[in-house]
Amino acid sequence: MTSFTEEQQTEDYLFKIVLIGDSSVGKSNLLARFARNEFYPNSKSTIGVEFQTQKMDIDGKEVKAQIWDTAGQERFRAVTSAYYRGAVGALIVYDISRRQTFESIGRWLNELHSHSDMNVVTILLGNKSDLKDAREVPTTEGKALAEAQNLFFMETSALDSTNVNAAFQTVVKEIYNILSRKVLSQENKKEDVTRMMDVETVALHGDQESESVAKRSKCCFS
């Protein structure tokens, strides 16, 4: 029997996740804070698409989140639309101090669903929660929209790190849980088929045995 080391048994998972939302809502700084614990107060708008891979440990498995940071500017939307394909997770970001970015969420949701699977695990993020005095979007509105669209919801701050790790981890863990349930379901189906085959085999053997006994009985009492 072939033996496997613990390292060989550990499976790797790679999940593609996209960061979307209007320009200057803080997508790049959210990724920088999560991936490198860095913040760039004078960061420039992302041009096109950038991505980083971050490793996480879930249930002893090494999970790699490949996070794509898409440009929010309109002129790059045609370029970035192709990068939605294959995404299993999404973080839709708005700026709590700019209502216009919140009102754009519906458009971003439509674009996400147009270019990816409808079952993409999605979280709505109200970023820049540190700008309390400049808030234009109440927390209750963000929660209500998320509930209406069946999304996870958090308010974050890339500046002071509030909920940044939790937001990414929520998406990755939910993707992993969904995948695990699918794998378990497939294994259960295989076990059910195996049990059915075993029952049929036992029944077949039982019939053969009964027939053999009947023949012996006929022989002995004729």
C-alpha positions as CSV (number, residue, x, y, z in Angstrom):
1,M,0.0,0.0,0.0
2,T,1.3,3.4,-1.0
3,S,1.8,5.7,1.9
4,F,1.5,9.5,1.6
5,T,3.2,12.1,3.7
6,E,1.2,14.9,5.3
7,E,2.7,17.3,2.8
8,Q,1.5,15.2,-0.1
9,Q,-2.0,14.9,1.4
10,T,-2.4,18.7,1.7
11,E,-4.3,20.0,-1.3
12,D,-3.8,23.5,-2.8
13,Y,-6.8,25.6,-3.8
14,L,-6.6,28.7,-6.0
15,F,-9.5,31.1,-5.9
16,K,-9.8,34.0,-8.2
17,I,-11.3,37.0,-6.5
18,V,-12.0,40.4,-8.1
19,L,-12.1,43.9,-6.4
20,I,-14.5,46.2,-8.1
21,G,-16.1,49.6,-7.6
22,D,-15.7,53.2,-8.7
23,S,-12.4,54.9,-9.0
24,S,-10.7,56.1,-5.8
25,V,-12.9,54.2,-3.4
26,G,-9.7,52.5,-2.0
27,K,-9.6,49.2,-3.7
28,S,-5.8,49.2,-4.2
29,N,-5.2,50.2,-0.6
30,L,-7.5,47.5,0.7
31,L,-5.5,44.9,-1.3
32,A,-2.2,46.5,-0.1
33,R,-3.3,46.4,3.5
34,F,-4.4,42.8,3.3
35,A,-1.5,41.5,1.3
36,R,1.4,43.5,2.7
37,N,-0.1,45.5,5.6
38,E,0.8,48.7,3.7
39,F,-1.1,51.9,3.0
40,Y,-0.4,54.5,0.3
41,P,-2.0,57.9,1.1
42,N,-1.0,59.2,-2.3
43,S,-1.7,56.1,-4.4
44,K,-2.6,56.7,-8.0
45,S,-5.6,55.0,-9.8
46,T,-5.0,51.6,-11.0
47,I,-4.5,51.4,-14.8
48,G,-6.0,48.2,-16.3
49,V,-5.7,45.2,-14.0
50,E,-3.2,44.1,-11.3
51,F,-3.3,41.0,-9.1
52,Q,-1.6,39.6,-6.1
53,T,-1.7,36.1,-4.6
54,Q,-2.2,35.7,-0.8
55,K,-2.0,32.4,1.0
56,M,-4.3,31.4,3.8
57,D,-4.7,28.3,5.9
58,I,-8.2,26.9,6.2
59,D,-8.8,23.5,8.0
60,G,-5.2,22.6,7.5
61,K,-5.4,23.3,3.7
62,E,-3.3,25.8,1.9
63,V,-5.7,28.2,0.1
64,K,-4.3,30.7,-2.4
65,A,-6.5,33.8,-3.1
66,Q,-5.6,35.4,-6.4
67,I,-7.0,38.9,-5.9
68,W,-7.5,41.0,-9.0
69,D,-7.6,44.8,-8.6
70,T,-9.6,46.2,-11.5
71,A,-9.5,49.9,-12.6
72,G,-12.7,51.8,-11.8
73,Q,-12.3,54.3,-14.6
74,E,-14.8,54.0,-17.4
75,R,-12.2,53.9,-20.1
76,F,-10.7,50.7,-18.8
77,R,-14.0,48.8,-18.2
78,A,-13.9,47.2,-21.7
79,V,-10.3,46.0,-20.9
80,T,-11.1,44.6,-17.5
81,S,-14.4,42.9,-18.3
82,A,-12.6,39.8,-19.6
83,Y,-10.9,39.4,-16.2
84,Y,-14.2,38.6,-14.5
85,R,-14.3,35.2,-16.1
86,G,-13.4,32.5,-13.7
87,A,-13.9,34.6,-10.6
88,V,-15.4,32.8,-7.7
89,G,-15.4,35.7,-5.3
90,A,-15.9,39.5,-5.5
91,L,-15.5,42.5,-3.2
92,I,-17.6,45.4,-4.3
93,V,-16.3,48.6,-2.8
94,Y,-17.9,52.0,-2.3
95,D,-16.7,55.1,-0.4
96,I,-18.9,56.0,2.6
97,S,-18.0,59.6,2.1
98,R,-19.2,59.7,-1.5
99,R,-22.8,58.7,-2.2
100,Q,-22.3,58.6,-5.9
101,T,-20.0,55.5,-5.4
102,F,-22.7,53.8,-3.4
103,E,-25.3,54.5,-6.1
104,S,-23.0,52.8,-8.6
105,I,-23.2,49.4,-6.8
106,G,-26.1,48.2,-8.9
107,R,-24.2,48.8,-12.1
108,W,-21.2,46.9,-10.7
109,L,-23.4,44.0,-9.7
110,N,-24.9,43.8,-13.2
111,E,-21.4,43.9,-14.7
112,L,-20.2,41.1,-12.3
113,H,-23.2,38.9,-13.1
114,S,-22.8,39.6,-16.8
115,H,-19.2,38.4,-17.0
116,S,-19.1,35.7,-14.3
117,D,-21.1,33.0,-12.5
118,M,-24.2,34.1,-10.7
119,N,-23.1,32.2,-7.7
120,V,-19.9,34.2,-7.1
121,V,-19.4,34.8,-3.4
122,T,-19.8,38.6,-3.0
123,I,-19.3,41.0,-0.2
124,L,-20.3,44.7,-0.2
125,L,-17.7,46.9,1.5
126,G,-18.3,50.5,2.7
127,N,-14.7,51.6,2.7
128,K,-13.1,54.7,4.4
129,S,-15.1,54.2,7.6
130,D,-12.4,56.4,9.3
131,L,-14.0,59.4,7.6
132,K,-16.8,59.6,10.1
133,D,-17.4,63.4,9.8
134,A,-17.6,63.2,6.0
135,R,-20.0,60.2,5.9
136,E,-22.7,60.4,3.2
137,V,-23.9,56.8,3.3
138,P,-25.3,55.5,6.6
139,T,-24.3,52.0,7.7
140,T,-28.0,51.0,7.7
141,E,-28.2,51.7,4.0
142,G,-25.2,49.6,3.2
143,K,-26.7,46.7,5.2
144,A,-30.1,47.1,3.6
145,L,-28.7,46.9,0.1
146,A,-26.5,43.9,1.0
147,E,-29.5,42.1,2.4
148,A,-31.6,42.9,-0.6
149,Q,-29.0,41.5,-2.9
150,N,-28.0,38.6,-0.7
151,L,-24.5,39.8,-0.1
152,F,-22.2,39.8,2.8
153,F,-21.5,43.3,4.2
154,M,-18.8,45.1,6.2
155,E,-17.5,48.6,6.6
156,T,-13.7,48.8,6.3
157,S,-10.9,51.2,6.6
158,A,-7.6,50.6,4.7
159,L,-6.1,53.5,6.6
160,D,-6.5,52.0,10.1
161,S,-7.0,48.3,9.0
162,T,-10.6,48.0,10.3
163,N,-12.2,44.8,9.0
164,V,-9.8,44.5,6.1
165,N,-8.5,41.0,6.9
166,A,-12.0,40.0,8.0
167,A,-13.5,41.0,4.7
168,F,-11.1,39.0,2.5
169,Q,-11.2,36.1,4.9
170,T,-15.0,36.0,4.8
171,V,-15.0,35.7,1.1
172,V,-12.3,33.1,0.9
173,K,-13.7,30.9,3.7
174,E,-17.2,31.0,2.2
175,I,-15.8,29.9,-1.2
176,Y,-13.9,27.1,0.6
177,N,-17.0,26.0,2.5
178,I,-19.1,25.9,-0.7
179,L,-16.4,23.8,-2.4
180,S,-16.1,21.5,0.6
181,R,-19.9,20.9,0.6
182,K,-19.8,20.1,-3.1
183,V,-17.0,17.6,-2.7
184,L,-18.7,16.0,0.3
185,S,-21.9,15.8,-1.7
186,Q,-20.1,14.0,-4.6
187,E,-18.5,11.6,-2.2
188,N,-21.8,10.8,-0.6
189,K,-23.3,10.1,-4.0
190,K,-20.4,7.8,-4.8
191,E,-21.0,6.0,-1.4
192,D,-24.7,5.7,-2.2
193,V,-23.9,4.1,-5.5
194,T,-21.4,1.7,-3.9
195,R,-23.9,0.7,-1.3
196,M,-26.6,0.1,-3.9
197,M,-24.2,-2.1,-5.8
198,D,-23.3,-4.0,-2.6
199,V,-27.0,-4.6,-1.9
200,E,-27.6,-5.9,-5.4
201,T,-24.6,-8.2,-5.1
202,V,-25.8,-9.6,-1.8
203,A,-29.3,-10.1,-3.2
204,L,-27.9,-11.8,-6.3
205,H,-25.8,-14.1,-4.1
206,G,-28.8,-14.7,-1.9
207,D,-30.9,-15.9,-4.8
208,Q,-28.2,-18.2,-6.0
209,E,-27.8,-19.7,-2.6
210,S,-31.6,-20.2,-2.2
211,E,-31.7,-21.9,-5.6
212,S,-28.9,-24.2,-4.6
213,V,-30.6,-25.2,-1.3
214,A,-33.8,-25.8,-3.3
215,K,-32.0,-28.1,-5.6
216,R,-30.5,-30.0,-2.7
217,S,-33.8,-30.3,-1.0
218,K,-35.5,-31.7,-4.1
219,C,-32.7,-34.2,-4.4
220,C,-33.0,-35.5,-0.9
221,F,-36.7,-35.8,-0.6
222,S,-37.7,-37.1,-4.0
